Every structure is written in C-alpha cells, then in structure tokens.
Amino acid sequence: MAAALGRAEARRAWVFVGPSLAGLAIFTLFPTAMALGISLFDWPVFGERTFRGLGNYAELLNDPIFRRVILNTCLFVVLYVPLNVVISLGLAVWLGPHIMGRQAFRVLFFIPVMTPMVANAMVWRLLFQPGGLLDTSSQSLFGVHAPNFLGSTAWAMPAIVAMSVWQGFGYNFLVFSAALDQVPHSQLESAQIDGASTFARFRYITLPMITPSIFFATTMTLITSFQVFAQPFILTQGGPGVATQTLVMYIYDQGWQFLNMGLASAAGWVLFVIIMGITAIQFLGQKKWVHYDA
Amino acid sequence: MTLSIRRMLVSTLTAVSLTAVAACGGGSEPAASDKADLTWQFWVSGTEDQTAWQKVADHAHTDHPGITVKLQGTSWDSYWSKIGTLLASGKAPCIIGMQSLRLTSYGNAMLPLDDLMAKYGVKAEDFDKPILDGLKSDGKQVAIPYDSGPMVVFYNRTLFKQAGLADPKPGWTMDEFRAAAKKLTTNNRYGIVVTPGDLGVTSFVLSATGAEPIKDGKLALTEPGFVQGFQQFTDLVRTDKVAPQVPAENTEFQSTQFTSGKAAMMIDGPWSVLSTKSQSKFDLGIAPIPAGPGGSKTFTAGSGFGISRSCKTPDAAFQAIASMTADQPLKELATAGRAYPSRPKVHDAWYQAADIQGARETLDFASANSIPLVTTKNWVKASDLLNRFGVQALNGEQTAEQVLKTVQDQAG
C-alpha cells in the first residue's frame, strides 16, 4: 500500500517536474553539450567543418588578445563587485528603517536597474565622449579638457565600471534593504541598552544576520559581472584597442562578427569553467562566514 | 544498367514537362518561375525606413503580378549576425541585402547572377562600373547594386565662408586641405573630425600615398606606403591637432561632431549627404578627397541585392531584384534621399533632391577617380580591428605603424 502510494506520488512528481526538466534539457544541457562539441571543430558558419581536437583551446591560450580579454574581465569583476556591494550595502544601511521617505529612495535607486541598459549606456556615452558634458563642463570650469574617458586605454575601464555601478547597485540595494528589515529590532535594542556602540551593533548583530543576503548578492553579482557585455559593447565596442573587451564580447565577436563558431564555443566553455570554479569556491567558503541560524 | 535507364527516362520526362510548362508560359500566362511569394532581408533603421523600402519591393509586384516581395527589416548592427546564421542554416530568404565591403565573407552562400542577368536582359553597362565590380565574388556578380558612391569630403560651407576660405575645388591638394583645417580650428571647434572607419582611412591613404589596403587578395596594411598614409591621417589628431580626439565607440561621433558644427569637415560617402544635410543648420558642401602626389583618388562602396543559394525560385527572385534596381525605384530612392543611385542615368534625380552647389562636379570627378574596395574574406575582422586599435593611433597612445602591425597580425 505504502509502496503503491509512493509510486503514485513519484509519478505525479515526474509530471510536475517534467516540463522544467524538458526545458532544462532542450535549452540548457543540449546547447551546452553542443557548444562543447563545436569547440572541438574548426566550424565556420559557411563552408567545411574540420575536426581539430583541442586546437581551438590552444589557439585561445596563444592569442594575446584572448589573454588580455580574460584580464579585462577579471579587472572588471575586481573593480565592480566590491564597489557594487559596498555602495548598495552602505546606502541600504544609511536608509535604515528610521529614515523619512525611504520608499521613495528605494524607487529612485531602482530606476536605473529597470531602464534599458542600452538607453543608459547611450546617455553615459554622451557624458563621457570628447566634447560631451563632462568635457565641456571641465573646459568652462577649469579651462582644460577632461580626459578622453572612452578613448583612452587608462580611462575606458574605470568609465565602464562607473556606469555599471550606477546602473546595477539598485538590485543589491533592494536585497540588502529587505534583509536589514528582517533584523530583529529587540536584539538591537537590548544591545543598545547594554551599551554597545552603533558600530558594534552593526558589526556584531546586523552584519552576521544579513550574511546569507550578502552571500547571495556577491555570488549573483560575480556571475553576472563575469558575463558583462552590454556596457562595453555600447560605450566602447571593446576599445580602444582591446582595453575593454570582455569575455562575452569576445565570444560574440568570434561567433557573430567573424563567423568562427568553433573558437567562440571554446571561449564560451572557458567562461563556463571560470564561473563554475569561482561559484564552487564561494559555496565552499560560505561555511566560514555565512550564518543561516538567525 | 536498369537504374541508369530509369534515370535517363526520368530526366527526359522532367525536361519534357518543364519545356511544356515553359511553352505555356510563353503566352499571356506568367511562367511558373514568375509566380512566387518572396521574402527579402534587408537593413532598415525604423518604421519609416521600412515603409520606404517596402515601396521599392512593391515594384516587383507591379512589374510581375505573380510575384510579391515582403521586406523583413533588421537594424544594421544585428543584420550581419542574423544574415550569417540564416545563410549558414540554409534557411535564408530568397533576396538578401549585401554591402560591397562584406560581400567576400558571404559570397559563398550566394548565387552567381551572371546567367540570370543575360537571361533577363539586365545590362552591366547601365550601372556604375566600380560598384558592379565591388559586388563581385571570385569574378562572378553576386548582387545587383542599388546605390554606390565614391568617398568624398563633406564640408561646412558656412564656416569656410566665415574663415575666408574659398570652396575646395576638384584637384585641391593635401596641403590646401591641411591649411584649411588649421584655419578652421579654433578654441571650441576643429577643422575636421576623423574616425578610423575603413572607408575613410583607406580613401585618405589611397589619395595621400597611392597605397591600397589589399594587394593580390591579401592584407597589405604594413607596406610602407600604407603606413605613411595612415600616419598622415592620424597626424590630423596627434600632431596637427586639427581634429578632436575620438572615443572608442565612434559610429555616430563623426556625424554628430560635424552636424553640430563642432568640426568643419568629415570624410563620408554620398549615401549620407541628404541625411547629413537635413540634420545640419549650415550650408553643406562636398569636395573630392584632397590630392596627394599621385592626384586625387578614392574608394567606392555601395550595396545591392543578391539571391541566397537556398532560394528555390531564383528566377522569380532575380526578376524581383531587376525590378527593384530599375530606373523608377532608384529614382524614388534618390528623391527621398535614401541612396545615391547605382545607375548614372538616374543621378539627376539625386542632384535635384540634394540641391548642393557643385555636387555634380565633385561626384563626377570623384567617381572617375575611384576604384572599388574589393575586400578579403577576413575584412570584417580587419576593419573591426582597425577601428578599435586605430583609436589608439589617433589619440596618440600608439604609433600608426604599431597599430597597423597589430591589425595585420591579428586579421592575417
């Protein structure tokens, strides 16, 4: 009887899980495997395909541009993720539960997340470019040209990071705001009565309690920032030179501009492995600092 | 044995039935090949553009009632990735838009049109020769052009007049050009705006030193002549400081600097004359690329319509293309300012619409001194790299020579 019931339940479970599994298989597993297959071939969009084993991977490793692209992507992640987390957490704490009009601020900070990236980037391009708003104001205020933000190898990446932080911090800001609201007021109050300073209350009560949110936010932000594409694509097209070309842009260029699917797939797998590796490290590391027992 | 007999029989029967169909078509009834619903992939920049180009497509239906052509418009940026995938999957629509510079990359997936041209009486001599040559792949015509044009210098006539400069005439020299640019450069304005786009760079270099970017079907960017010409081009920004520094992404930068009056000259093709004119508040002039030691020279580029190899009704598709590139639609495109026509016969309509003093003199001169930029298979990559690394050369982070070496090595 129990076994029969179990079987019936299992059947039902499959019915419910089935569509999702099918979707996962068709739209995720199959393309991923397919990309792995393609990455072993010289696979032009037109013409003969020839097997070349790990040749594409070897070509990537020997390509100075690809090495630069990996470096650019890491540089973006290293600059962007901490800035994003610190700013969004800082603002969420600053707009703590007691401030007037916090809902209005929340909406305000979330607006850049909702507006299309392309529109945002276009506006920032007009600010940044020679003769743009920053340049003309610098000229009228100080009588000198502003740096050529989008045309200089040194400035292009910081400019992209600045735009990305402005565009992206609102999401984590909401996550942190929600987490901060969950911190029990009674605990903070009793700590205050015991004489704990504002900083101590934040450091020893609030911060540990929101670690699951911080973990979630950093993991997601890391994954998405490794996949950064739209900002450099619109602001600089990866230039000047390849100073701001990122991994996903490289994949896009190889695949859709230069019609070289094999190399694009190999680069895609490199990105996949990097993201998997870093996410795995984060999950292993979380035991040390994330507290789920609120 | 039996198999080959059967095959012979089948093919004979097919031939007979085809002849029969063709014979029927000889009368007032349209032939089987004249009946088709065709799709046309093309780059358009908005709904207004889409409507205008659909009108071009409708000429096919007017000429051949059995044929309809439906336009599928895509923005320029996503067009090339889309058409690449469609051609690769063998599911491309019959008619596809093709630009001369990119043709070599896609030529394999397109149908040679020479036989169809002969069959339907489309004559090569009715078109501008440089652009017809530019739309050939391996010596075969793969697209019929609707527009063409030699690269020229656009200039702000109002600013020229204010600076006391005479209108540049065909034959003006590089020295005259540099002197004008210098005179036009003031505190808040530059004499010219340049970006490392392939057509602008190569046309300037061709005139300055006579060097071409491609020699015997291979990139020749590191040849001394090309390096020297490119050096002169970058010097406009680096040392002469008669042109502004450029941002990395610069497709609109050039035109906005020019139309807003922040720069007095730019290098562009006749296809943008009318849109530039409508966006600018000053009197627009055009002049040939200034002459180097070997005289004024320039490259011609343009676009046309071709047929994908996967098209099942190539005859109908060709008749549609013939209608779309005939005098009447080209005249309409010219009047609406969408294209400088590929048929010299229709140029009058464009000149009337453009209404620019000296335009005919300039374009006739530039056309006569132009050659098509026939590219290599890796040109899209070379052009992309030139644009990216060229920014570093213009802004002075790298020398012209270093940049060209990088492009040559990478695209190689």
Chai-1 contact restraints between the chains, C-beta under 6 A:
chainA,res_idxA,chainB,res_idxB,connection_type,confidence,min_distance_angstrom,max_distance_angstrom,comment,restraint_id
A,V45,B,G84,contact,1.0,0.0,6.0,A-B,restraint_1
A,V45,B,A88,contact,1.0,0.0,6.0,A-B,restraint_2
A,F46,B,A88,contact,1.0,0.0,6.0,A-B,restraint_3
A,F46,B,N108,contact,1.0,0.0,6.0,A-B,restraint_4
A,F46,B,A109,contact,1.0,0.0,6.0,A-B,restraint_5
A,Q129,B,P247,contact,1.0,0.0,6.0,A-B,restraint_6
A,P130,B,P244,contact,1.0,0.0,6.0,A-B,restraint_7
A,P130,B,Q245,contact,1.0,0.0,6.0,A-B,restraint_8
A,G131,B,K262,contact,1.0,0.0,6.0,A-B,restraint_9
A,N148,B,Q245,contact,1.0,0.0,6.0,A-B,restraint_10
A,L150,B,P247,contact,1.0,0.0,6.0,A-B,restraint_11
A,L150,B,A248,contact,1.0,0.0,6.0,A-B,restraint_12
A,G151,B,Q245,contact,1.0,0.0,6.0,A-B,restraint_13
A,G151,B,V246,contact,1.0,0.0,6.0,A-B,restraint_14
A,G151,B,P247,contact,1.0,0.0,6.0,A-B,restraint_15
A,G151,B,A248,contact,1.0,0.0,6.0,A-B,restraint_16
A,G151,B,V391,contact,1.0,0.0,6.0,A-B,restraint_17
A,G151,B,N395,contact,1.0,0.0,6.0,A-B,restraint_18
A,T153,B,E397,contact,1.0,0.0,6.0,A-B,restraint_19
A,T236,B,A248,contact,1.0,0.0,6.0,A-B,restraint_20
A,T236,B,E249,contact,1.0,0.0,6.0,A-B,restraint_21
A,Q237,B,E249,contact,1.0,0.0,6.0,A-B,restraint_22
A,G239,B,A248,contact,1.0,0.0,6.0,A-B,restraint_23
A,G239,B,R388,contact,1.0,0.0,6.0,A-B,restraint_24
A,G239,B,V391,contact,1.0,0.0,6.0,A-B,restraint_25
A,P240,B,A248,contact,1.0,0.0,6.0,A-B,restraint_26
A,P240,B,V391,contact,1.0,0.0,6.0,A-B,restraint_27
A,P240,B,Q392,contact,1.0,0.0,6.0,A-B,restraint_28
A,G241,B,R388,contact,1.0,0.0,6.0,A-B,restraint_29
A,G241,B,F389,contact,1.0,0.0,6.0,A-B,restraint_30
A,G241,B,Q392,contact,1.0,0.0,6.0,A-B,restraint_31
A,W256,B,S81,contact,1.0,0.0,6.0,A-B,restraint_32
A,F258,B,K381,contact,1.0,0.0,6.0,A-B,restraint_33
A,L259,B,G84,contact,1.0,0.0,6.0,A-B,restraint_34
